[in-house]
């Protein structure tokens, strides 16, 4: 699914247009967010693409929703 990632003073936020969902990232597998999972405040876990170098934010990327047990 396409998601838009942006940086805020509180950390990263993810917007999912198809669901009209905007949530804060509360935990990540990697410090830079890219190339691991990201847990959102609503409990969703997204597999984020490995991007090197990291894109300028805000950025729209393809992410995959994982089951909570996978992270």
PDB file of N, CA, C and O in Angstrom:
ATOM      1  N   UNK A   1       0.832  -1.163   0.000  1.00  0.00           N
ATOM      2  CA  UNK A   1       0.000   0.000   0.000  1.00  0.00           C
ATOM      3  C   UNK A   1       0.884   1.236   0.000  1.00  0.00           C
ATOM      4  O   UNK A   1       1.983   1.226   0.554  1.00  0.00           O
ATOM      5  N   UNK A   2       0.406   2.279  -0.614  1.00  0.00           N
ATOM      6  CA  UNK A   2       1.136   3.545  -0.629  1.00  0.00           C
ATOM      7  C   UNK A   2       0.904   4.267   0.688  1.00  0.00           C
ATOM      8  O   UNK A   2      -0.231   4.387   1.149  1.00  0.00           O
ATOM      9  N   UNK A   3       1.988   4.746   1.291  1.00  0.00           N
ATOM     10  CA  UNK A   3       1.908   5.535   2.516  1.00  0.00           C
ATOM     11  C   UNK A   3       2.802   6.756   2.359  1.00  0.00           C
ATOM     12  O   UNK A   3       3.802   6.727   1.641  1.00  0.00           O
ATOM     13  N   UNK A   4       2.426   7.818   3.037  1.00  0.00           N
ATOM     14  CA  UNK A   4       3.246   9.023   3.054  1.00  0.00           C
ATOM     15  C   UNK A   4       3.839   9.168   4.443  1.00  0.00           C
ATOM     16  O   UNK A   4       3.123   9.125   5.443  1.00  0.00           O
ATOM     17  N   UNK A   5       5.153   9.339   4.496  1.00  0.00           N
ATOM     18  CA  UNK A   5       5.871   9.477   5.759  1.00  0.00           C
ATOM     19  C   UNK A   5       6.329  10.923   5.884  1.00  0.00           C
ATOM     20  O   UNK A   5       6.850  11.508   4.935  1.00  0.00           O
ATOM     21  N   UNK A   6       6.127  11.483   7.060  1.00  0.00           N
ATOM     22  CA  UNK A   6       6.626  12.836   7.309  1.00  0.00           C
ATOM     23  C   UNK A   6       7.236  12.897   8.694  1.00  0.00           C
ATOM     24  O   UNK A   6       6.900  12.108   9.577  1.00  0.00           O
ATOM     25  N   UNK A   7       8.134  13.844   8.867  1.00  0.00           N
ATOM     26  CA  UNK A   7       8.778  14.040  10.163  1.00  0.00           C
ATOM     27  C   UNK A   7       8.065  15.180  10.884  1.00  0.00           C
ATOM     28  O   UNK A   7       7.757  16.211  10.287  1.00  0.00           O
ATOM     29  N   UNK A   8       7.809  14.983  12.172  1.00  0.00           N
ATOM     30  CA  UNK A   8       7.223  16.014  13.013  1.00  0.00           C
ATOM     31  C   UNK A   8       8.124  16.209  14.226  1.00  0.00           C
ATOM     32  O   UNK A   8       9.112  15.494  14.389  1.00  0.00           O
ATOM     33  N   UNK A   9       7.790  17.161  15.063  1.00  0.00           N
ATOM     34  CA  UNK A   9       8.591  17.379  16.272  1.00  0.00           C
ATOM     35  C   UNK A   9       8.497  16.184  17.228  1.00  0.00           C
ATOM     36  O   UNK A   9       9.377  15.984  18.065  1.00  0.00           O
ATOM     37  N   UNK A  10       7.421  15.388  17.101  1.00  0.00           N
ATOM     38  CA  UNK A  10       7.240  14.211  17.956  1.00  0.00           C
ATOM     39  C   UNK A  10       7.799  12.937  17.336  1.00  0.00           C
ATOM     40  O   UNK A  10       7.725  11.875  17.955  1.00  0.00           O
ATOM     41  N   UNK A  11       8.353  13.014  16.137  1.00  0.00           N
ATOM     42  CA  UNK A  11       8.890  11.837  15.453  1.00  0.00           C
ATOM     43  C   UNK A  11       8.257  11.681  14.090  1.00  0.00           C
ATOM     44  O   UNK A  11       7.826  12.662  13.484  1.00  0.00           O
ATOM     45  N   UNK A  12       8.196  10.438  13.599  1.00  0.00           N
ATOM     46  CA  UNK A  12       7.625  10.176  12.280  1.00  0.00           C
ATOM     47  C   UNK A  12       6.115   9.983  12.373  1.00  0.00           C
ATOM     48  O   UNK A  12       5.597   9.489  13.374  1.00  0.00           O
ATOM     49  N   UNK A  13       5.416  10.385  11.300  1.00  0.00           N
ATOM     50  CA  UNK A  13       3.996  10.119  11.145  1.00  0.00           C
ATOM     51  C   UNK A  13       3.784   9.464   9.798  1.00  0.00           C
ATOM     52  O   UNK A  13       4.497   9.753   8.837  1.00  0.00           O
ATOM     53  N   UNK A  14       2.795   8.577   9.729  1.00  0.00           N
ATOM     54  CA  UNK A  14       2.464   7.886   8.487  1.00  0.00           C
ATOM     55  C   UNK A  14       1.008   8.189   8.146  1.00  0.00           C
ATOM     56  O   UNK A  14       0.129   8.135   9.006  1.00  0.00           O
ATOM     57  N   UNK A  15       0.773   8.508   6.876  1.00  0.00           N
ATOM     58  CA  UNK A  15      -0.581   8.744   6.386  1.00  0.00           C
ATOM     59  C   UNK A  15      -0.890   7.684   5.335  1.00  0.00           C
ATOM     60  O   UNK A  15      -0.119   7.490   4.395  1.00  0.00           O
ATOM     61  N   UNK A  16      -2.023   6.999   5.496  1.00  0.00           N
ATOM     62  CA  UNK A  16      -2.473   5.983   4.548  1.00  0.00           C
ATOM     63  C   UNK A  16      -3.708   6.551   3.848  1.00  0.00           C
ATOM     64  O   UNK A  16      -4.793   6.563   4.430  1.00  0.00           O
ATOM     65  N   UNK A  17      -3.556   7.023   2.600  1.00  0.00           N
ATOM     66  CA  UNK A  17      -4.672   7.687   1.922  1.00  0.00           C
ATOM     67  C   UNK A  17      -5.904   6.806   1.721  1.00  0.00           C
ATOM     68  O   UNK A  17      -7.025   7.283   1.900  1.00  0.00           O
ATOM     69  N   UNK A  18      -5.733   5.549   1.360  1.00  0.00           N
ATOM     70  CA  UNK A  18      -6.874   4.670   1.093  1.00  0.00           C
ATOM     71  C   UNK A  18      -7.744   4.461   2.338  1.00  0.00           C
ATOM     72  O   UNK A  18      -8.944   4.210   2.221  1.00  0.00           O
ATOM     73  N   UNK A  19      -7.153   4.562   3.507  1.00  0.00           N
ATOM     74  CA  UNK A  19      -7.876   4.368   4.767  1.00  0.00           C
ATOM     75  C   UNK A  19      -8.165   5.702   5.468  1.00  0.00           C
ATOM     76  O   UNK A  19      -8.826   5.728   6.507  1.00  0.00           O
ATOM     77  N   UNK A  20      -7.667   6.812   4.897  1.00  0.00           N
ATOM     78  CA  UNK A  20      -7.755   8.132   5.514  1.00  0.00           C
ATOM     79  C   UNK A  20      -7.292   8.049   6.970  1.00  0.00           C
ATOM     80  O   UNK A  20      -7.976   8.492   7.893  1.00  0.00           O
ATOM     81  N   UNK A  21      -6.100   7.463   7.138  1.00  0.00           N
ATOM     82  CA  UNK A  21      -5.546   7.178   8.449  1.00  0.00           C
ATOM     83  C   UNK A  21      -4.221   7.918   8.603  1.00  0.00           C
ATOM     84  O   UNK A  21      -3.340   7.813   7.750  1.00  0.00           O
ATOM     85  N   UNK A  22      -4.088   8.656   9.681  1.00  0.00           N
ATOM     86  CA  UNK A  22      -2.831   9.330   9.998  1.00  0.00           C
ATOM     87  C   UNK A  22      -2.451   8.947  11.417  1.00  0.00           C
ATOM     88  O   UNK A  22      -3.183   9.234  12.365  1.00  0.00           O
ATOM     89  N   UNK A  23      -1.298   8.296  11.559  1.00  0.00           N
ATOM     90  CA  UNK A  23      -0.875   7.801  12.870  1.00  0.00           C
ATOM     91  C   UNK A  23       0.608   8.080  13.095  1.00  0.00           C
ATOM     92  O   UNK A  23       1.401   8.154  12.157  1.00  0.00           O
ATOM     93  N   UNK A  24       0.948   8.229  14.363  1.00  0.00           N
ATOM     94  CA  UNK A  24       2.337   8.439  14.766  1.00  0.00           C
ATOM     95  C   UNK A  24       3.059   7.094  14.824  1.00  0.00           C
ATOM     96  O   UNK A  24       2.466   6.087  15.211  1.00  0.00           O
ATOM     97  N   UNK A  25       4.314   7.076  14.448  1.00  0.00           N
ATOM     98  CA  UNK A  25       5.158   5.883  14.566  1.00  0.00           C
ATOM     99  C   UNK A  25       5.645   5.824  16.013  1.00  0.00           C
ATOM    100  O   UNK A  25       6.281   6.759  16.499  1.00  0.00           O
ATOM    101  N   UNK A  26       5.338   4.710  16.703  1.00  0.00           N
ATOM    102  CA  UNK A  26       5.699   4.587  18.116  1.00  0.00           C
ATOM    103  C   UNK A  26       6.906   3.681  18.352  1.00  0.00           C
ATOM    104  O   UNK A  26       7.529   3.750  19.411  1.00  0.00           O
ATOM    105  N   UNK A  27       7.246   2.826  17.373  1.00  0.00           N
ATOM    106  CA  UNK A  27       8.410   1.942  17.512  1.00  0.00           C
ATOM    107  C   UNK A  27       8.895   1.551  16.116  1.00  0.00           C
ATOM    108  O   UNK A  27       8.102   1.431  15.182  1.00  0.00           O
ATOM    109  N   UNK A  28      10.200   1.356  15.989  1.00  0.00           N
ATOM    110  CA  UNK A  28      10.786   0.939  14.713  1.00  0.00           C
ATOM    111  C   UNK A  28      11.853  -0.113  14.944  1.00  0.00           C
ATOM    112  O   UNK A  28      12.456  -0.191  16.015  1.00  0.00           O
ATOM    113  N   UNK A  29      12.072  -0.910  13.927  1.00  0.00           N
ATOM    114  CA  UNK A  29      13.127  -1.923  13.991  1.00  0.00           C
ATOM    115  C   UNK A  29      14.496  -1.278  13.832  1.00  0.00           C
ATOM    116  O   UNK A  29      15.466  -1.706  14.458  1.00  0.00           O
ATOM    117  N   UNK A  30      14.572  -0.255  13.001  1.00  0.00           N
ATOM    118  CA  UNK A  30      15.832   0.447  12.748  1.00  0.00           C
ATOM    119  C   UNK A  30      15.675   1.916  13.142  1.00  0.00           C
ATOM    120  O   UNK A  30      14.578   2.462  13.028  1.00  0.00           O
ATOM    121  N   UNK A  31      16.733   2.560  13.598  1.00  0.00           N
ATOM    122  CA  UNK A  31      16.628   3.963  14.016  1.00  0.00           C
ATOM    123  C   UNK A  31      16.203   4.910  12.890  1.00  0.00           C
ATOM    124  O   UNK A  31      15.586   5.945  13.144  1.00  0.00           O
ATOM    125  N   UNK A  32      16.534   4.554  11.651  1.00  0.00           N
ATOM    126  CA  UNK A  32      16.231   5.458  10.544  1.00  0.00           C
ATOM    127  C   UNK A  32      14.858   5.203   9.925  1.00  0.00           C
ATOM    128  O   UNK A  32      14.481   5.926   9.003  1.00  0.00           O
ATOM    129  N   UNK A  33      14.104   4.228  10.377  1.00  0.00           N
ATOM    130  CA  UNK A  33      12.777   3.852   9.891  1.00  0.00           C
ATOM    131  C   UNK A  33      12.822   2.998   8.639  1.00  0.00           C
ATOM    132  O   UNK A  33      11.910   2.201   8.420  1.00  0.00           O
ATOM    133  N   UNK A  34      13.830   3.131   7.820  1.00  0.00           N
ATOM    134  CA  UNK A  34      13.865   2.462   6.514  1.00  0.00           C
ATOM    135  C   UNK A  34      14.508   1.084   6.617  1.00  0.00           C
ATOM    136  O   UNK A  34      15.561   0.918   7.233  1.00  0.00           O
ATOM    137  N   UNK A  35      13.848   0.089   5.994  1.00  0.00           N
ATOM    138  CA  UNK A  35      14.410  -1.254   5.930  1.00  0.00           C
ATOM    139  C   UNK A  35      14.049  -2.145   7.090  1.00  0.00           C
ATOM    140  O   UNK A  35      14.794  -3.076   7.398  1.00  0.00           O
ATOM    141  N   UNK A  36      12.954  -1.900   7.732  1.00  0.00           N
ATOM    142  CA  UNK A  36      12.504  -2.733   8.843  1.00  0.00           C
ATOM    143  C   UNK A  36      11.034  -2.489   9.078  1.00  0.00           C
ATOM    144  O   UNK A  36      10.341  -1.942   8.221  1.00  0.00           O
ATOM    145  N   UNK A  37      10.554  -2.896  10.243  1.00  0.00           N
ATOM    146  CA  UNK A  37       9.152  -2.671  10.553  1.00  0.00           C
ATOM    147  C   UNK A  37       8.990  -1.372  11.326  1.00  0.00           C
ATOM    148  O   UNK A  37       9.914  -0.885  11.978  1.00  0.00           O
ATOM    149  N   UNK A  38       7.772  -0.825  11.230  1.00  0.00           N
ATOM    150  CA  UNK A  38       7.401   0.369  11.993  1.00  0.00           C
ATOM    151  C   UNK A  38       6.026   0.111  12.605  1.00  0.00           C
ATOM    152  O   UNK A  38       5.083  -0.245  11.898  1.00  0.00           O
ATOM    153  N   UNK A  39       5.918   0.290  13.914  1.00  0.00           N
ATOM    154  CA  UNK A  39       4.638   0.101  14.608  1.00  0.00           C
ATOM    155  C   UNK A  39       3.974   1.464  14.772  1.00  0.00           C
ATOM    156  O   UNK A  39       4.591   2.418  15.247  1.00  0.00           O
ATOM    157  N   UNK A  40       2.700   1.540  14.370  1.00  0.00           N
ATOM    158  CA  UNK A  40       1.944   2.780  14.478  1.00  0.00           C
ATOM    159  C   UNK A  40       1.175   2.821  15.792  1.00  0.00           C
ATOM    160  O   UNK A  40       0.997   1.792  16.445  1.00  0.00           O
ATOM    161  N   UNK A  41       0.725   3.993  16.175  1.00  0.00           N
ATOM    162  CA  UNK A  41       0.018   4.182  17.444  1.00  0.00           C
ATOM    163  C   UNK A  41      -1.270   3.362  17.514  1.00  0.00           C
ATOM    164  O   UNK A  41      -1.702   2.999  18.608  1.00  0.00           O
ATOM    165  N   UNK A  42      -1.890   3.063  16.372  1.00  0.00           N
ATOM    166  CA  UNK A  42      -3.128   2.277  16.377  1.00  0.00           C
ATOM    167  C   UNK A  42      -2.874   0.769  16.409  1.00  0.00           C
ATOM    168  O   UNK A  42      -3.825  -0.012  16.403  1.00  0.00           O
ATOM    169  N   UNK A  43      -1.592   0.342  16.444  1.00  0.00           N
ATOM    170  CA  UNK A  43      -1.250  -1.073  16.517  1.00  0.00           C
ATOM    171  C   UNK A  43      -0.834  -1.693  15.203  1.00  0.00           C
ATOM    172  O   UNK A  43      -0.299  -2.801  15.195  1.00  0.00           O
ATOM    173  N   UNK A  44      -1.064  -1.006  14.081  1.00  0.00           N
ATOM    174  CA  UNK A  44      -0.628  -1.543  12.790  1.00  0.00           C
ATOM    175  C   UNK A  44       0.890  -1.651  12.770  1.00  0.00           C
ATOM    176  O   UNK A  44       1.589  -0.846  13.385  1.00  0.00           O
ATOM    177  N   UNK A  45       1.394  -2.657  12.055  1.00  0.00           N
ATOM    178  CA  UNK A  45       2.831  -2.817  11.837  1.00  0.00           C
ATOM    179  C   UNK A  45       3.053  -2.811  10.330  1.00  0.00           C
ATOM    180  O   UNK A  45       2.434  -3.584   9.599  1.00  0.00           O
ATOM    181  N   UNK A  46       3.937  -1.935   9.872  1.00  0.00           N
ATOM    182  CA  UNK A  46       4.234  -1.812   8.447  1.00  0.00           C
ATOM    183  C   UNK A  46       5.668  -2.212   8.169  1.00  0.00           C
ATOM    184  O   UNK A  46       6.575  -1.849   8.918  1.00  0.00           O
ATOM    185  N   UNK A  47       5.878  -2.961   7.091  1.00  0.00           N
ATOM    186  CA  UNK A  47       7.227  -3.272   6.615  1.00  0.00           C
ATOM    187  C   UNK A  47       7.628  -2.117   5.704  1.00  0.00           C
ATOM    188  O   UNK A  47       7.023  -1.906   4.653  1.00  0.00           O
ATOM    189  N   UNK A  48       8.647  -1.376   6.111  1.00  0.00           N
ATOM    190  CA  UNK A  48       9.092  -0.204   5.366  1.00  0.00           C
ATOM    191  C   UNK A  48      10.203  -0.616   4.393  1.00  0.00           C
ATOM    192  O   UNK A  48      11.014  -1.487   4.709  1.00  0.00           O
ATOM    193  N   UNK A  49      10.241   0.004   3.222  1.00  0.00           N
ATOM    194  CA  UNK A  49      11.270  -0.354   2.246  1.00  0.00           C
ATOM    195  C   UNK A  49      12.658   0.110   2.695  1.00  0.00           C
ATOM    196  O   UNK A  49      12.798   1.097   3.416  1.00  0.00           O
ATOM    197  N   UNK A  50      13.672  -0.624   2.251  1.00  0.00           N
ATOM    198  CA  UNK A  50      15.053  -0.230   2.534  1.00  0.00           C
ATOM    199  C   UNK A  50      15.466   0.812   1.501  1.00  0.00           C
ATOM    200  O   UNK A  50      15.588   0.504   0.315  1.00  0.00           O
ATOM    201  N   UNK A  51      15.676   2.021   1.944  1.00  0.00           N
ATOM    202  CA  UNK A  51      16.038   3.110   1.035  1.00  0.00           C
ATOM    203  C   UNK A  51      17.372   3.695   1.470  1.00  0.00           C
ATOM    204  O   UNK A  51      17.522   4.154   2.602  1.00  0.00           O
ATOM    205  N   UNK A  52      18.328   3.674   0.570  1.00  0.00           N
ATOM    206  CA  UNK A  52      19.649   4.210   0.877  1.00  0.00           C
ATOM    207  C   UNK A  52      20.103   5.057  -0.293  1.00  0.00           C
ATOM    208  O   UNK A  52      20.321   4.507  -1.372  1.00  0.00           O
ATOM    209  N   UNK A  53      20.253   6.325  -0.150  1.00  0.00           N
ATOM    210  CA  UNK A  53      20.092   7.113   1.065  1.00  0.00           C
ATOM    211  C   UNK A  53      18.616   7.341   1.384  1.00  0.00           C
ATOM    212  O   UNK A  53      17.765   7.207   0.505  1.00  0.00           O
ATOM    213  N   UNK A  54      18.308   7.684   2.630  1.00  0.00           N
ATOM    214  CA  UNK A  54      16.915   7.947   2.999  1.00  0.00           C
ATOM    215  C   UNK A  54      16.348   9.100   2.171  1.00  0.00           C
ATOM    216  O   UNK A  54      17.071  10.045   1.857  1.00  0.00           O
ATOM    217  N   UNK A  55      15.072   9.034   1.818  1.00  0.00           N
ATOM    218  CA  UNK A  55      14.483  10.104   1.006  1.00  0.00           C
ATOM    219  C   UNK A  55      14.247  11.368   1.815  1.00  0.00           C
ATOM    220  O   UNK A  55      14.216  11.341   3.045  1.00  0.00           O
ATOM    221  N   UNK A  56      14.084  12.470   1.103  1.00  0.00           N
ATOM    222  CA  UNK A  56      13.682  13.710   1.767  1.00  0.00           C
ATOM    223  C   UNK A  56      12.214  13.560   2.153  1.00  0.00           C
ATOM    224  O   UNK A  56      11.417  13.015   1.389  1.00  0.00           O
ATOM    225  N   UNK A  57      11.871  14.035   3.312  1.00  0.00           N
ATOM    226  CA  UNK A  57      10.494  13.912   3.797  1.00  0.00           C
ATOM    227  C   UNK A  57       9.744  15.211   3.592  1.00  0.00           C
ATOM    228  O   UNK A  57      10.347  16.280   3.692  1.00  0.00           O
ATOM    229  N   UNK A  58       8.464  15.162   3.312  1.00  0.00           N
ATOM    230  CA  UNK A  58       7.602  13.988   3.244  1.00  0.00           C
ATOM    231  C   UNK A  58       7.878  13.172   1.991  1.00  0.00           C
ATOM    232  O   UNK A  58       8.258  13.718   0.955  1.00  0.00           O
ATOM    233  N   UNK A  59       7.683  11.865   2.091  1.00  0.00           N
ATOM    234  CA  UNK A  59       7.921  10.944   0.979  1.00  0.00           C
ATOM    235  C   UNK A  59       6.812   9.910   0.923  1.00  0.00           C
ATOM    236  O   UNK A  59       6.353   9.420   1.955  1.00  0.00           O
ATOM    237  N   UNK A  60       6.385   9.581  -0.287  1.00  0.00           N
ATOM    238  CA  UNK A  60       5.398   8.519  -0.487  1.00  0.00           C
ATOM    239  C   UNK A  60       6.134   7.264  -0.921  1.00  0.00           C
ATOM    240  O   UNK A  60       6.895   7.287  -1.888  1.00  0.00           O
ATOM    241  N   UNK A  61       5.907   6.164  -0.203  1.00  0.00           N
ATOM    242  CA  UNK A  61       6.595   4.904  -0.463  1.00  0.00           C
ATOM    243  C   UNK A  61       5.592   3.759  -0.443  1.00  0.00           C
ATOM    244  O   UNK A  61       4.454   3.921  -0.002  1.00  0.00           O
ATOM    245  N   UNK A  62       6.022   2.619  -0.919  1.00  0.00           N
ATOM    246  CA  UNK A  62       5.219   1.393  -0.891  1.00  0.00           C
ATOM    247  C   UNK A  62       5.589   0.622   0.376  1.00  0.00           C
ATOM    248  O   UNK A  62       6.748   0.249   0.556  1.00  0.00           O
ATOM    249  N   UNK A  63       4.620   0.382   1.249  1.00  0.00           N
ATOM    250  CA  UNK A  63       4.840  -0.366   2.486  1.00  0.00           C
ATOM    251  C   UNK A  63       3.854  -1.530   2.526  1.00  0.00           C
ATOM    252  O   UNK A  63       2.825  -1.511   1.851  1.00  0.00           O
ATOM    253  N   UNK A  64       4.182  -2.536   3.322  1.00  0.00           N
ATOM    254  CA  UNK A  64       3.314  -3.706   3.441  1.00  0.00           C
ATOM    255  C   UNK A  64       2.856  -3.816   4.903  1.00  0.00           C
ATOM    256  O   UNK A  64       3.662  -3.710   5.827  1.00  0.00           O
ATOM    257  N   UNK A  65       1.569  -4.028   5.089  1.00  0.00           N
ATOM    258  CA  UNK A  65       1.040  -4.203   6.431  1.00  0.00           C
ATOM    259  C   UNK A  65       1.313  -5.630   6.884  1.00  0.00           C
ATOM    260  O   UNK A  65       1.009  -6.588   6.174  1.00  0.00           O
ATOM    261  N   UNK A  66       1.890  -5.759   8.074  1.00  0.00           N
ATOM    262  CA  UNK A  66       2.217  -7.062   8.645  1.00  0.00           C
ATOM    263  C   UNK A  66       1.257  -7.374   9.790  1.00  0.00           C
ATOM    264  O   UNK A  66       0.644  -6.477  10.368  1.00  0.00           O
ATOM    265  N   UNK A  67       1.140  -8.646  10.101  1.00  0.00           N
ATOM    266  CA  UNK A  67       0.419  -9.046  11.302  1.00  0.00           C
ATOM    267  C   UNK A  67       1.273  -8.637  12.494  1.00  0.00           C
ATOM    268  O   UNK A  67       2.500  -8.641  12.398  1.00  0.00           O
ATOM    269  N   UNK A  68       0.661  -8.290  13.598  1.00  0.00           N
ATOM    270  CA  UNK A  68       1.394  -7.815  14.775  1.00  0.00           C
ATOM    271  C   UNK A  68       2.419  -8.841  15.260  1.00  0.00           C
ATOM    272  O   UNK A  68       3.439  -8.457  15.833  1.00  0.00           O
ATOM    273  N   UNK A  69       2.173 -10.135  15.045  1.00  0.00           N
ATOM    274  CA  UNK A  69       3.090 -11.180  15.505  1.00  0.00           C
ATOM    275  C   UNK A  69       4.374 -11.216  14.682  1.00  0.00           C
ATOM    276  O   UNK A  69       5.371 -11.777  15.137  1.00  0.00           O
ATOM    277  N   UNK A  70       4.377 -10.635  13.490  1.00  0.00           N
ATOM    278  CA  UNK A  70       5.552 -10.697  12.610  1.00  0.00           C
ATOM    279  C   UNK A  70       6.645  -9.726  13.037  1.00  0.00           C
ATOM    280  O   UNK A  70       7.789  -9.863  12.603  1.00  0.00           O
ATOM    281  N   UNK A  71       6.323  -8.762  13.865  1.00  0.00           N
ATOM    282  CA  UNK A  71       7.326  -7.755  14.256  1.00  0.00           C
ATOM    283  C   UNK A  71       7.893  -8.046  15.612  1.00  0.00           C
ATOM    284  O   UNK A  71       8.746  -7.303  16.096  1.00  0.00           O
TER     285      UNK A  71
END
